[in-house]
Amino acid sequence: MIDRLAADLAEAHARLGVTVTLGAASTHGVVRSADEETLLQAGSPVALLGRAVLVIIATGTLAGLKPGASITVNSVTHQVDRVLRSDGLATTRFLAYPA
């Protein structure tokens, strides 16, 4: 059952997703949100970080995925802000900002 779910997930991401690269490893992921501009207040004034992307990938496909990592999503370099496991543990989501 789990192997079938992983195969279905990989097929869906390859068909519908974008290329996601971390170091020498690549996978496919689905960009869920790419239009939210995020503001971060680091003292004063407020600084615009840029448009955030929330990407869903299969869990375990990118070893080393962690906050601060440099990652390429659809040919654009981003910096990972947060990494979150999804409820079923089959997918991992990460939030990243343009580097």
One Martini backbone bead per residue (centre of mass of N, CA, C, O) as a GRO file, in nm:
protein
   99
    1MET     BB    1   0.060   0.061  -0.024
    2ILE     BB    2   0.300   0.258   0.016
    3ASP     BB    3   0.435   0.204  -0.257
    4ARG     BB    4   0.194   0.300  -0.426
    5LEU     BB    5   0.180   0.587  -0.317
    6ALA     BB    6   0.466   0.669  -0.404
    7ALA     BB    7   0.422   0.619  -0.708
    8ASP     BB    8   0.184   0.816  -0.744
    9LEU     BB    9   0.332   1.067  -0.643
   10ALA     BB   10   0.565   1.069  -0.848
   11GLU     BB   11   0.384   1.091  -1.098
   12ALA     BB   12   0.236   1.355  -1.026
   13HIS     BB   13   0.490   1.535  -0.993
   14ALA     BB   14   0.603   1.490  -1.282
   15ARG     BB   15   0.343   1.600  -1.431
   16LEU     BB   16   0.277   1.878  -1.234
   17GLY     BB   17   0.557   1.969  -1.171
   18VAL     BB   18   0.868   2.077  -1.056
   19THR     BB   19   1.193   2.142  -1.032
   20VAL     BB   20   1.399   2.018  -0.755
   21THR     BB   21   1.711   2.146  -0.609
   22LEU     BB   22   1.974   1.982  -0.402
   23GLY     BB   23   2.246   2.005  -0.518
   24ALA     BB   24   2.260   1.687  -0.680
   25ALA     BB   25   1.957   1.675  -0.615
   26SER     BB   26   1.647   1.562  -0.769
   27THR     BB   27   1.301   1.664  -0.810
   28HIS     BB   28   0.953   1.676  -0.768
   29GLY     BB   29   0.718   1.954  -0.734
   30VAL     BB   30   0.456   2.137  -0.575
   31VAL     BB   31   0.328   2.450  -0.617
   32ARG     BB   32   0.106   2.618  -0.395
   33SER     BB   33   0.266   2.900  -0.341
   34ALA     BB   34   0.358   3.232  -0.521
   35ASP     BB   35   0.195   3.521  -0.401
   36GLU     BB   36   0.336   3.584  -0.127
   37GLU     BB   37   0.412   3.857   0.054
   38THR     BB   38   0.681   3.904   0.283
   39LEU     BB   39   0.719   4.030   0.610
   40LEU     BB   40   1.000   4.152   0.806
   41GLN     BB   41   1.069   4.236   1.140
   42ALA     BB   42   1.397   4.388   1.205
   43GLY     BB   43   1.294   4.607   1.386
   44SER     BB   44   1.380   4.884   1.184
   45PRO     BB   45   1.230   4.842   0.932
   46VAL     BB   46   1.045   4.687   0.708
   47ALA     BB   47   1.112   4.389   0.520
   48LEU     BB   48   1.130   4.260   0.201
   49LEU     BB   49   1.163   3.925   0.097
   50GLY     BB   50   0.927   3.820  -0.088
   51ARG     BB   51   0.826   3.551  -0.268
   52ALA     BB   52   0.672   3.284  -0.165
   53VAL     BB   53   0.721   2.923  -0.142
   54LEU     BB   54   0.519   2.627  -0.156
   55VAL     BB   55   0.648   2.295  -0.132
   56ILE     BB   56   0.579   1.964  -0.260
   57ILE     BB   57   0.724   1.657  -0.150
   58ALA     BB   58   0.872   1.372  -0.120
   59THR     BB   59   0.972   1.194   0.124
   60GLY     BB   60   1.332   1.162   0.097
   61THR     BB   61   1.435   1.312  -0.183
   62LEU     BB   62   1.595   1.545   0.009
   63ALA     BB   63   1.874   1.546   0.139
   64GLY     BB   64   1.923   1.828   0.357
   65LEU     BB   65   1.656   1.947   0.422
   66LYS     BB   66   1.673   2.284   0.551
   67PRO     BB   67   1.712   2.547   0.714
   68GLY     BB   68   1.909   2.754   0.483
   69ALA     BB   69   1.889   2.620   0.231
   70SER     BB   70   1.981   2.586  -0.099
   71ILE     BB   71   1.729   2.615  -0.360
   72THR     BB   72   1.575   2.489  -0.660
   73VAL     BB   73   1.283   2.638  -0.824
   74ASN     BB   74   1.224   2.649  -1.134
   75SER     BB   75   1.523   2.799  -1.174
   76VAL     BB   76   1.506   2.921  -0.874
   77THR     BB   77   1.664   3.064  -0.613
   78HIS     BB   78   1.645   2.953  -0.272
   79GLN     BB   79   1.550   2.982   0.076
   80VAL     BB   80   1.501   2.798   0.345
   81ASP     BB   81   1.275   2.832   0.621
   82ARG     BB   82   1.072   2.572   0.618
   83VAL     BB   83   0.996   2.238   0.754
   84LEU     BB   84   0.716   2.011   0.674
   85ARG     BB   85   0.519   1.763   0.768
   86SER     BB   86   0.279   1.574   0.673
   87ASP     BB   87   0.037   1.383   0.800
   88GLY     BB   88   0.120   1.107   0.627
   89LEU     BB   89   0.450   1.137   0.558
   90ALA     BB   90   0.475   1.137   0.232
   91THR     BB   91   0.507   1.447   0.274
   92THR     BB   92   0.684   1.755   0.211
   93ARG     BB   93   0.714   2.085   0.329
   94PHE     BB   94   0.827   2.408   0.194
   95LEU     BB   95   0.959   2.726   0.276
   96ALA     BB   96   1.053   2.990   0.040
   97TYR     BB   97   1.301   3.229  -0.070
   98PRO     BB   98   1.452   3.437  -0.246
   99ALA     BB   99   1.809   3.483  -0.280
   0.00000   0.00000   0.00000
